[in-house]
Structure formats: C-alpha cells, structure tokens
Amino acid sequence: MDELNERDEHQLDRHHFAYFAGCCKALVKLTGQLDWEISYLFIDSDDETPRASMKVHDRFNRIASIQLYDSWDKPPSEFHLWRMAFHEVMELMMADVHCMAMDRDFDYNSYDREHHKIIRILEAAWFDEVWKHGHEVFNFQPTSKGKNESRPEVPELGAQVSLPDPKLPGKKRSPK
C-alpha cells in the first residue's frame, strides 16, 4: 500500500503539465527563441524515461517538442517544474550547436555564430535583466568581517585604474 501511495505522489496531473508548459513558454520568450515552433506533450512514462525531454524534429524549419512525463522519481513541486522547464529550454537554446557536433560536418563560422548567439541570449535574458533590477547580485556574500573576499574590489567607474607593469616581476608566494 505504501508503494501505491508513493507512486501517486510522484504522478503528475494536467495542472502540472499546464504549469510546466507555461514555465517553458515564459523562458522561451525571455531567451528570445521565438523562431521555434514548439509543441508541448504530456506523455506516459516508463521506468527508463527522464522527467522531461526536448527533441528537435527539424532544425532548419525550427520545429521542436518538449515533453513532460507523467511520473517522476520524486514528488513534483513548483521549484522542480520551473527547473525542468529551464533545463529543457536551455537544451533548445543549445540545439543548433548540439546538431552541429552530432553532424561533424560544419564550418567554424557557423559554429562561432551559434556560440555567440547563445552568449547574446544569456546577456539579454539574464545579465541585462539582473542589471536593470539592481545589480547587487554581482556583490557576493560578505564574510563575517564585512569584507567581500569572494570578489575582488572593483574601482569606481571613471576612477584611475593602475595596472601592473608587465616588465616587473611579480611577487612569488611562499609555500604554506
């Protein structure tokens, strides 16, 4: 009986799928991947399937599907549904590079174009948004002494910055 109850709490319903698809659509919009025609499928799982997956059906015509399986190895939660959506949308973002690597018949310029497309998506979707809404996130957690040792001091914008003279030998650290 316990196995049946555990299985029930790991089952996903239509409302989980609707939420997941909504998360995916929001992330697709955020990352500007609007050139893809994406179908969302809620499918039966077996013991060998992951919780979700993304398939490219036609890279050149930009047709893909994102599937959510109806049973997981853990109870579904808002966090896990968002995280799964994020993972699958990142798979979509990397689809062209993945297809090129699988094909092994591509030129460097195509790869470089896709590589920089991904970087620009991340800049626009995350860096610009974080900066716009307060870039305190770039200031990592201070230590107990109030210093921020995980991040070097950043000079004020416009302040004189002194760079080390490349001709001068640097100080060697003594082994501890």
Long-range contacts (C-beta under 8 A, 24 or more apart in sequence): 7-71, 9-75, 10-71, 10-72, 10-73, 10-74, 10-75, 10-76, 11-70, 11-71, 12-42, 12-68, 12-69, 12-70, 12-71, 12-72, 12-76, 14-42, 16-68, 16-76, 16-81, 17-42, 17-68, 19-78, 19-81, 20-52, 20-68, 20-81, 20-84, 20-85, 21-66, 21-68, 23-81, 23-82, 23-85, 23-86, 24-66, 24-85, 24-88, 24-89, 26-85, 27-85, 27-86, 27-89, 28-89, 28-92, 30-125, 30-129, 31-89, 31-93, 31-121, 31-124, 31-125, 32-121, 32-124, 32-125, 33-89, 33-92, 33-93, 33-121, 35-62, 36-62, 36-63, 36-64, 36-92, 37-61, 37-62, 37-63, 37-64, 38-64, 38-65, 38-66, 38-92, 39-64, 39-65, 39-66, 40-65, 40-66, 40-67, 40-68, 41-65, 41-66, 41-67, 41-68, 42-67, 42-68, 42-70, 43-67, 43-68, 43-69, 43-70, 44-69, 44-70, 44-71, 45-69, 45-70, 45-71, 45-72, 51-80, 51-84, 52-84, 52-85, 52-87, 52-88, 53-88, 54-88, 54-89, 54-91, 54-92, 54-95, 56-92, 56-95, 56-98, 56-99, 59-95, 59-96, 59-99, 64-92, 64-95, 66-92, 93-118, 93-121, 94-118
